[in-house]
Amino acid sequence: MIRSYTDYPLQKHHTFGTSATARYYFEFTETEDMKGFLATNREWKNHEILILGEGSNLLFINDFQGLIINPNIPGISIAYEDRNNIWLEVGAGVKWDDLVEYAVFNGWGGIENLSLIPGKVGAAAVQNIGAYGMEIQTQIESVSGIDLETQTEITFEESECEYSYRDSIFKNKLKNRFIITSVSIKLDKFPEFILNYGDLKTETEKHGAINLRNIRKAVIAIRESKLPDPKVYGNAGSFFKNPVVETPVADQLLATYPKMPQYPGSVNTRKLAAGWLIEQCGWKGFRRGDAGVHEKQALVLVNYGKASGKEIFDLSEEIRQSVQERFGVELEREVNVIGSLP
Ligand SMILES: Cc1cc2nc3c(=O)[nH]c(=O)nc-3n(C[C@H](O)[C@H](O)[C@H](O)COP(=O)(O)OP(=O)(O)OC[C@H]3O[C@@H](n4cnc5c(N)ncnc54)[C@H](O)[C@@H]3O)c2cc1C
């Protein structure tokens, strides 16, 4: 199925819910549709491209003047299985949490801690989504799609995806150039549970035995108690990444701020909690007009109703600046800002 529009309203296609339009919009459900579009609409090359999933990690600061491509490809199928593992081929347009529910229902582990993360499967492979001690990269076998530059279908093995914390080749070199159409995900028939993050173990035990279904229930309960539902208040989850600093910098910060939470990072680095830094600067619960900082989670910026993308963006810049001034730490955005500033 194909849907193609001009001057298309995007408000329902992203979770901040701010008002914006796309000059051109193309949605498809089969890879062949996209190939046909590229072959017959040569002028697409003149436009800026944005590949869209569910829009749960985007902030539009003005109307998008280019072409939005939405690869809304459905389907979960079993590609292969052996005694210990099962490999699923999943369409880029499948809702991420539908996949988690399907895996947990069948008793296959590896993604249960990633329950209730909004978005589509294609974007999950772009973002290297993570939560409660799990990252999707460990379960990804390969990622397939169409390279717009060469107009060929390519499959990247996991080792070629350049994964790191909330990062991948698809967010950098191949950003808006490679349309992910499907992802191959490897799940475990005899999973080892990861429960050492926050209060996940205690919360799981409240639901009974430690098993996949109860871990999923616990993750959902924790997330629902801490994070605003985008259907109620527009948001895109964590607005900033947790900053990673060199160990000597982390030590110096700890000497000045002994209560600062720090977590082990990769070699000679530590991860800081962006939410804590923002809260210390007094932003938690702040609201200006309809743009604000969530009252329970300072890392989440919120559209309380009619905020514009620009108002939310301006607030985020003020927050970034105040954290820089107070702690000397640079916050990097996790949310993709779309559009240009005047
Ligand atoms: C309430 C809330 C909680 C959240 N919690 C978490 C969390 O715990 N952990 C976490 O990691 N994230 C979290 N997020 C962020 C978000 O859900 C993820 O980043 C998600 O993977 C985005 O999926 P999407 O389909 O909405 O992608 P979009 O926002 O539409 O796109 C994200 C990026 O991926 C690109 N993209 C999308 N689809 C494709 C494709 N098929 N091919 C190529 N590029 C593509 C886009 O161009 C864009 O750069 C949260 C968001 C919200 C609103």
The ligand as an SDF file (V2000), in Angstrom:
LIG
                    3D

 53 58  0  0  0  0  0  0  0  0999 V2000
    7.6890    8.2900   26.6530 C   0  0  0  0  0  0  0  0  0  0  0  0
    8.9330    7.8880   25.8870 C   0  0  0  0  0  0  0  0  0  0  0  0
    9.8420    7.0230   26.4800 C   0  0  0  0  0  0  0  0  0  0  0  0
   11.0020    6.6420   25.8000 C   0  0  0  0  0  0  0  0  0  0  0  0
   11.8630    5.7740   26.4020 N   0  0  0  0  0  0  0  0  0  0  0  0
   12.9770    5.3630   25.7560 C   0  0  0  0  0  0  0  0  0  0  0  0
   13.8730    4.4260   26.3680 C   0  0  0  0  0  0  0  0  0  0  0  0
   13.6530    3.9660   27.4880 O   0  0  0  0  0  0  0  0  0  0  0  0
   14.9710    4.0680   25.6740 N   0  0  0  0  0  0  0  0  0  0  0  0
   15.2380    4.5330   24.4150 C   0  0  0  0  0  0  0  0  0  0  0  0
   16.2540    4.1430   23.8420 O   0  0  0  0  0  0  0  0  0  0  0  0
   14.4120    5.4200   23.8160 N   0  0  0  0  0  0  0  0  0  0  0  0
   13.2930    5.8350   24.4430 C   0  0  0  0  0  0  0  0  0  0  0  0
   12.4500    6.7380   23.8580 N   0  0  0  0  0  0  0  0  0  0  0  0
   12.8090    7.3180   22.5410 C   0  0  0  0  0  0  0  0  0  0  0  0
   12.1530    6.6110   21.3140 C   0  0  0  0  0  0  0  0  0  0  0  0
   11.0640    5.8500   21.7030 O   0  0  0  0  0  0  0  0  0  0  0  0
   13.1530    5.7410   20.5640 C   0  0  0  0  0  0  0  0  0  0  0  0
   14.2430    6.5050   20.1220 O   0  0  0  0  0  0  0  0  0  0  0  0
   12.4930    5.0300   19.3620 C   0  0  0  0  0  0  0  0  0  0  0  0
   13.3560    4.0450   18.8410 O   0  0  0  0  0  0  0  0  0  0  0  0
   12.0980    5.9750   18.2410 C   0  0  0  0  0  0  0  0  0  0  0  0
   11.3030    5.2410   17.3470 O   0  0  0  0  0  0  0  0  0  0  0  0
   10.3840    5.9500   16.2750 P   0  0  0  0  0  0  0  0  0  0  0  0
    9.8020    4.8950   15.3860 O   0  0  0  0  0  0  0  0  0  0  0  0
    9.4130    6.8270   16.9420 O   0  0  0  0  0  0  0  0  0  0  0  0
   11.4690    6.7900   15.4730 O   0  0  0  0  0  0  0  0  0  0  0  0
   11.4090    8.2980   14.9330 P   0  0  0  0  0  0  0  0  0  0  0  0
   11.3290    9.2230   16.0950 O   0  0  0  0  0  0  0  0  0  0  0  0
   10.3750    8.4350   13.8850 O   0  0  0  0  0  0  0  0  0  0  0  0
   12.8470    8.4100   14.2720 O   0  0  0  0  0  0  0  0  0  0  0  0
   14.0180    8.3610   15.0630 C   0  0  0  0  0  0  0  0  0  0  0  0
   15.2380    8.3950   14.1320 C   0  0  0  0  0  0  0  0  0  0  0  0
   15.3090    7.1810   13.3870 O   0  0  0  0  0  0  0  0  0  0  0  0
   15.2410    7.4670   11.9730 C   0  0  0  0  0  0  0  0  0  0  0  0
   14.4160    6.3790   11.3940 N   0  0  0  0  0  0  0  0  0  0  0  0
   13.1810    6.0090   11.8030 C   0  0  0  0  0  0  0  0  0  0  0  0
   12.7750    4.9220   11.1180 N   0  0  0  0  0  0  0  0  0  0  0  0
   13.7740    4.6180   10.2430 C   0  0  0  0  0  0  0  0  0  0  0  0
   13.9560    3.6110    9.2490 C   0  0  0  0  0  0  0  0  0  0  0  0
   13.0370    2.6600    9.0240 N   0  0  0  0  0  0  0  0  0  0  0  0
   15.1050    3.6160    8.5270 N   0  0  0  0  0  0  0  0  0  0  0  0
   16.0710    4.5390    8.7450 C   0  0  0  0  0  0  0  0  0  0  0  0
   15.9550    5.5300    9.6640 N   0  0  0  0  0  0  0  0  0  0  0  0
   14.8270    5.5660   10.4070 C   0  0  0  0  0  0  0  0  0  0  0  0
   14.6270    8.8320   11.8660 C   0  0  0  0  0  0  0  0  0  0  0  0
   15.0020    9.4850   10.6670 O   0  0  0  0  0  0  0  0  0  0  0  0
   15.1990    9.5090   13.0950 C   0  0  0  0  0  0  0  0  0  0  0  0
   16.5250    9.9450   12.8540 O   0  0  0  0  0  0  0  0  0  0  0  0
   11.2700    7.1440   24.4970 C   0  0  0  0  0  0  0  0  0  0  0  0
   10.3440    8.0240   23.9010 C   0  0  0  0  0  0  0  0  0  0  0  0
    9.1850    8.3820   24.5850 C   0  0  0  0  0  0  0  0  0  0  0  0
    8.1890    9.2860   23.9230 C   0  0  0  0  0  0  0  0  0  0  0  0
  1  2  1  0
  2  3  1  0
  2 52  2  0
  3  4  2  0
  4  5  1  0
  4 50  1  0
  5  6  2  0
  6  7  1  0
  6 13  1  0
  7  8  2  0
  7  9  1  0
  9 10  1  0
 10 11  2  0
 10 12  1  0
 12 13  2  0
 13 14  1  0
 14 15  1  0
 14 50  1  0
 15 16  1  0
 16 17  1  0
 16 18  1  0
 18 19  1  0
 18 20  1  0
 20 21  1  0
 20 22  1  0
 22 23  1  0
 23 24  1  0
 24 25  2  0
 24 26  1  0
 24 27  1  0
 27 28  1  0
 28 29  2  0
 28 30  1  0
 28 31  1  0
 31 32  1  0
 32 33  1  0
 33 34  1  0
 33 48  1  0
 34 35  1  0
 35 36  1  0
 35 46  1  0
 36 37  1  0
 36 45  1  0
 37 38  2  0
 38 39  1  0
 39 40  1  0
 39 45  2  0
 40 41  1  0
 40 42  2  0
 42 43  1  0
 43 44  2  0
 44 45  1  0
 46 47  1  0
 46 48  1  0
 48 49  1  0
 50 51  2  0
 51 52  1  0
 52 53  1  0
M  END
$$$$
